[in-house]
Structure formats: C-alpha cells, structure tokens
C-alpha cells in the first residue's frame, strides 16, 4: 500500500555538527514528519515540513493528562552508502501496544515505517558516518484536544524527529556504574510499565538524579510490590550471566518494557547455543552469585546504548564490582555482532535490517 506524504523542504538548512562530538539527543535535522488524527476521520494530512516549534493550545490534553508515547530506533549508513534501519516493524508494533494502553488510536504499521523511511531519506545527509555514530529516530504521539477533563482525546498528532548521535553513555562501551533503587517505584503490575509512555520516564527522574549525585550512571529498578525482583534499568533491559547461563527478567508482569534489542539479544544468544532464561530474578540472587563467584557478567540492552556492560552495582550501600570492572566476553561479542549487522559490516542472518531507498 502506498501513502501520500507531502514534502516541504527547508529553505534555510542548518549547519551540521561535528561527527566526533555529537553526544546524544542534542542536535536535530532539517525536517520533521507530522500527521494528524481526528475522531471519525482517522489519520490524515501526512507531511514532512521544516523542523520548527509546534503550535499547541495551552489546554491540549497532553499537557494535563499525559497521553503521550514515543519510540526510538536508529538509521545507519554502511561504508557503501546504503541506509539501514534495524527491525522498524518491532517499534511500530510496540507503538500500537503503547497506544492501546493509553486509549490512543492505532497506526498502520506499514504507514509508520513508510513515514520513517521517507523522512530519513529526506535528511539522509545528516546520517553521521564516524565510528559508533548513527541517526536516532524519535516517533511520538500526543493528545491535542483543547479540553480540561479526564477522558481520551479525540485528536492527536503523530510526529517524527531525527537526531545525529554518538554514544548514549559518556563511558561509551566501558562498563557503567548502576545504583539499585529500593525506595522509589517506576511501575507495577497492571500499570503502564510495558508501554513506552512518557509518564514512565517522568516517574524515573527523581531516582535517576539521586543516583547521579552518588556517582552512578543509571538506576536498576526492583519490582514495585516486594522491592525484591529485578526489573530493568531506566533506559535498558538487563541481563545477568551466572555460571554460564544468561538470565533476564521475564515480561509476564507487564511492568517491564519489551525491548527490541532485548528480543534480538535473546535470539542471538540462542543461535550461539547459549542457555538463555527469562524468569524472575531477585537482587539477593544476584548478590549471592557475586559472593560465590558465579556472577560473570551484567549488561544492559537498548536502542540508545545497544549493549552497555555494567561494572558495578550498588544495593543498600553495598557496592559490588563485576568482572573486575571490565567488559565481558559475551557483552563484547553481542556488541560487535549487533552493531556489525546494524551497520552492514556483518551478514544479517536474522533478516533484521530494512534498507531505506
């Protein structure tokens, strides 16, 4: 199915940033995609326009009742100049899961991917080519009805913006320090933890800022009821290699985001013949494994960081050092294989990449 997207190109292109000093989420390309939704009419008026501030009514429901979800994926340029996306259909399918939870309208998956491809193609000159860089893609959906009252909005905007990025963490691929949060709660069973809702991230900021004051990069969340079982890091799913087995928290409680990179890592590890288990894992079990010498690696997975090894965990002011604070063999191999597939350096045996033409 073909979708008509009107394109208005900027007359004042921006100066592109230094590819070697991009940071993450600091620079934005020349254009953005916008599409409107009206109840009874559906999605309409798909367009690519020059990047600019949005004009919204102060009573727009997104500001008051938080109907907002987003996604994150990346575009990579190969050494031959091909442009590759990594599993965009997974992101767009997750959009509909998130939208359903927040009573927002569904989007056709093919339309979403077509919008991403079209915008990336318009701003393809912004895709950085330095090692470890990519073009981050941020689709998001917001409620726009000017109305004060708690109910689903009847109008929405679907917007996509693009940002050339480097490493998400300042440490790059060096192991990060993670603080285990046992006071604040991010999500509970029956809540919105499994949706990529803006509210989840608002709920996490206080703990994250407290952890940073103590010298930690991120927070590892425990379950919201018993404060016992590991859930996820603020921006990543988490994996533990214990006595040769790779364990990651299971998703059945619907309080953990089902990450695209998480799913890819599980499939990749199994293809290598490794034992991978999705189950509940308590923070006590992790600490016991460290004390008896069987905790071999800890790493996070996510679109932004891809693979992020964890060199230290601190729970109840009891820090433990993992793998002597060095990246583990499995973490390194996963990073090399995943980024190799994403950038076209390694054959994609899984059928994960989609080319933008």
C-alpha positions in Angstrom: 0.0 0.0 0.0 1.3 3.4 -0.9 0.8 6.5 1.2 1.0 10.1 0.0 3.3 12.2 2.1 3.6 15.9 1.1 7.1 17.2 1.4 8.1 20.8 2.0 11.9 21.3 2.1 13.6 23.9 4.2 15.0 27.0 2.6 17.4 27.5 5.5 19.3 24.3 6.1 21.2 24.1 9.4 25.0 23.7 9.8 25.7 20.0 10.7 27.5 19.3 13.9 31.0 17.7 14.3 30.5 14.0 14.0 33.2 13.3 16.6 31.4 15.4 19.3 27.7 14.6 18.9 26.7 13.4 22.4 23.1 12.1 22.4 19.9 13.9 21.5 21.5 17.4 21.3 21.2 18.1 17.6 18.2 17.9 15.2 17.9 17.6 11.5 16.3 20.0 9.0 12.9 18.3 8.7 10.2 16.5 10.7 7.2 14.4 9.9 3.7 15.3 11.2 0.3 13.6 10.7 -3.0 14.4 12.4 -5.8 12.3 13.8 -9.4 13.3 14.1 -12.0 11.1 15.6 -14.4 9.9 12.8 -11.8 10.8 10.1 -8.8 8.8 11.2 -5.2 9.7 10.4 -4.8 12.3 7.7 -2.6 15.1 6.3 0.8 13.3 6.4 3.6 15.8 5.7 7.3 16.4 6.0 8.0 20.1 6.9 11.0 22.1 8.1 11.9 21.4 11.7 10.2 24.1 13.8 8.4 24.6 17.1 4.9 23.2 17.4 1.9 25.4 18.0 -0.5 23.8 20.5 -3.4 25.1 22.5 -2.4 25.6 26.2 -5.4 23.4 27.1 -4.1 20.5 24.9 -4.7 17.3 26.9 -1.2 16.1 26.6 -0.1 18.8 29.0 -2.6 18.0 31.6 -3.4 14.2 31.4 -0.2 12.8 29.9 -1.5 11.0 26.8 1.9 10.7 25.2 4.0 7.7 24.0 7.2 7.5 22.0 9.6 5.2 20.3 13.3 5.1 19.5 15.2 3.5 16.7 18.2 4.3 14.5 19.4 4.6 10.9 22.9 3.6 10.0 24.9 4.3 6.9 27.1 1.5 5.5 30.6 2.0 4.0 28.9 1.5 0.6 26.5 4.4 1.4 23.4 2.2 2.0 21.0 3.3 4.7 19.8 0.6 7.1 17.1 0.5 9.8 17.1 -2.2 12.5 13.8 -4.0 12.9 11.5 -0.9 12.5 8.4 -3.2 12.4 9.0 -4.1 16.0 9.0 -0.5 17.0 5.8 0.3 15.1 4.1 -2.8 16.5 5.1 -1.6 20.0 3.6 1.8 19.2 0.2 0.2 18.9 0.6 -1.7 22.2 1.5 1.6 23.9 -1.3 3.5 22.2 -3.8 0.9 23.2 -2.8 1.1 26.8 -3.2 4.9 26.8 -6.5 4.8 24.8 -4.9 6.4 21.8 -5.6 5.4 18.1 -3.7 2.7 16.3 -1.4 3.4 13.4 -1.0 1.3 10.4 2.5 -0.3 10.8 3.3 0.0 7.1 2.4 3.7 7.2 4.6 4.2 10.2 7.6 2.5 8.5 7.0 4.4 5.3 6.9 7.7 7.2 10.2 6.9 8.9 11.9 5.8 5.6 10.6 8.9 3.8 11.9 11.3 6.5 15.2 9.6 6.8 15.6 9.7 3.0 14.9 13.5 3.0 17.5 14.1 5.7 20.0 11.3 4.7 22.9 13.8 4.6 22.5 14.1 8.4 23.4 10.4 9.0 26.8 10.5 10.6 29.5 8.1 9.4 32.1 8.2 12.2 32.6 5.0 14.2 29.9 4.4 16.8 27.5 7.1 15.4 24.0 6.8 13.9 20.9 8.8 13.2 18.4 8.4 16.1 14.8 8.3 15.1 12.1 9.5 17.6 8.5 8.9 16.6 6.0 10.1 19.2 2.2 10.5 19.6 0.5 13.2 21.7 -3.1 14.2 22.6 -4.1 17.6 21.3 -7.8 18.2 22.2 -8.1 21.6 24.0 -10.2 20.2 26.9 -9.9 20.1 30.7 -11.4 16.8 31.8 -10.1 13.3 32.2 -11.0 11.3 29.1 -9.3 10.2 25.9 -8.6 13.0 23.5 -10.4 12.9 20.1 -7.5 14.5 18.2 -3.8 13.5 18.1 -0.5 14.2 16.4 2.0 11.6 15.1 5.4 13.3 14.8 8.9 12.0 13.9 12.1 13.9 14.6 15.7 12.9 13.8 18.9 13.4 15.7 22.5 12.5 14.8 24.0 10.8 17.8 27.1 9.3 19.3 27.3 7.0 22.4 24.4 7.3 24.9 26.6 7.0 27.9 29.7 9.1 28.3 31.5 5.9 29.2 30.8 4.5 25.7 31.4 0.8 25.8 33.3 1.0 29.1 31.3 -0.6 32.0 28.8 1.7 33.7 28.0 2.0 37.4 24.4 1.3 38.3 22.6 2.1 41.5 19.9 -0.4 42.7 16.8 1.6 43.7 14.9 0.2 46.6 12.7 3.2 47.7 11.1 4.8 44.6 8.9 2.7 42.2 8.7 3.1 38.4 6.0 0.6 37.5 3.7 -2.1 39.0 1.7 -5.0 37.6 -1.4 -3.6 35.9 0.2 -0.2 35.3 1.9 1.2 32.2 5.4 -0.2 32.6 5.2 -2.3 29.5 4.1 0.7 27.3 6.7 3.3 26.1 4.7 6.1 27.8 6.3 9.4 28.6 4.9 9.1 32.2 7.2 6.1 32.9 10.2 8.3 32.3 8.8 11.1 34.4 8.4 8.7 37.3 12.1 7.6 37.0 13.8 11.1 37.0 13.9 11.6 40.8 15.7 8.3 41.5 18.0 8.9 38.5 19.1 12.3 39.7 19.7 10.9 43.2 21.8 8.1 41.7 23.9 10.6 39.6 24.7 12.6 42.8 26.2 9.4 44.2 28.3 8.9 41.0 26.1 6.3 39.2 25.0 6.4 35.6 21.6 4.9 35.9 19.1 3.2 38.2 18.2 -0.5 38.3 14.6 -0.8 39.3 13.1 -3.5 41.5 9.5 -4.7 41.4 7.0 -2.3 42.9 5.4 -4.6 45.4 8.1 -6.7 47.2 11.1 -4.5 46.2 12.9 -7.7 45.6 12.9 -8.8 42.0 15.0 -7.1 39.3 13.0 -5.4 36.6 15.0 -3.1 34.3 17.5 -0.2 34.2 16.0 3.2 33.5 16.8 3.1 29.7 17.7 -0.5 29.2 16.6 -4.1 29.8 19.1 -6.0 31.9 20.9 -9.4 31.6 22.9 -11.4 34.1 25.4 -14.2 33.2 25.5 -16.6 36.1 27.5 -19.8 35.9 27.4 -19.9 32.1 23.6 -19.2 31.9 22.2 -15.8 30.8 19.2 -14.7 32.8 16.9 -11.7 32.1 13.7 -10.7 33.9 10.6 -12.1 32.3 7.8 -9.9 30.9 4.6 -11.6 32.2 4.0 -9.0 34.9 3.7 -6.3 32.2 5.8 -3.9 34.3 8.9 -4.1 32.0 9.3 -2.7 28.5 9.7 -5.4 25.9 12.8 -4.1 24.3 13.6 -4.6 20.6 17.3 -5.0 21.4 16.4 -7.3 24.3 14.5 -9.6 21.9 17.4 -9.5 19.4 19.9 -10.4 22.1 17.9 -13.4 23.3 17.6 -14.7 19.7 21.3 -14.1 19.0 22.5 -15.8 22.2 20.3 -18.9 21.5 21.7 -19.0 18.0 25.2 -19.3 19.6 23.9 -22.3 21.6 23.9 -20.4 24.9 21.4 -21.1 27.6 19.1 -18.1 28.0 16.3 -18.0 30.6 13.6 -15.4 31.1 12.4 -15.6 34.7 12.1 -13.7 37.9 15.5 -13.0 39.4 15.9 -11.3 42.8 18.6 -8.8 43.7 19.5 -11.2 46.5 20.2 -13.9 43.9 22.5 -11.5 42.0 24.4 -10.6 45.1 24.7 -14.3 46.2 26.1 -15.2 42.8 28.7 -12.4 43.2 29.7 -13.6 46.6 30.1 -17.2 45.5 32.0 -16.3 42.3 29.4 -17.3 39.7 28.2 -13.8 38.6 30.3 -13.5 35.4 28.7 -10.6 33.5 25.9 -8.0 33.8 24.9 -5.9 30.8 22.0 -3.7 29.6 20.4 -3.7 26.2 18.6 -0.9 24.4 18.3 1.1 21.2 20.3 4.0 22.5 23.2 2.2 24.1 22.9 -1.1 22.1 24.9 -3.1 24.7 26.1 -1.5 27.9 28.3 -3.6 30.2 27.8 -3.0 33.9 30.9 -2.8 36.0 29.4 -2.0 39.4 26.1 -2.5 41.2 25.3 -0.7 44.5 22.4 -2.0 46.6 21.8 -0.7 50.1 25.2 1.0 50.0 26.8 -2.3 49.3 28.7 -2.0 46.0 29.9 -5.0 44.1 32.4 -5.0 41.2 31.5 -7.2 38.3 34.2 -8.9 36.1 36.9 -6.6 37.6 35.0 -3.6 36.2 35.8 -4.8 32.6 33.6 -5.6 29.7 32.8 -9.3 29.5 33.4 -11.7 26.6 29.6 -12.1 25.9 28.9 -8.4 26.1 31.7 -7.6 23.7 30.6 -10.3 21.2 27.0 -9.1 21.4 28.0 -5.5 20.8 30.3 -6.5 17.8 27.7 -8.7 16.2 24.7 -6.4 16.7 26.4 -3.2 15.5 28.0 -5.2 12.7 24.6 -6.2 11.5 23.1 -2.8 12.0 25.9 -1.1 10.0 26.1 -3.7 7.3 29.6 -4.9 8.2 28.3 -8.4 9.1 25.8 -10.6 7.2 22.3 -10.3 8.6 21.3 -13.9 9.0 18.3 -13.0 11.0 16.5 -10.8 8.5 16.6 -7.8 10.9 17.7 -4.9 8.7 15.5 -2.9 6.3 17.1 -0.7 3.7 15.9 2.8 3.0 15.8 3.5 -0.7 
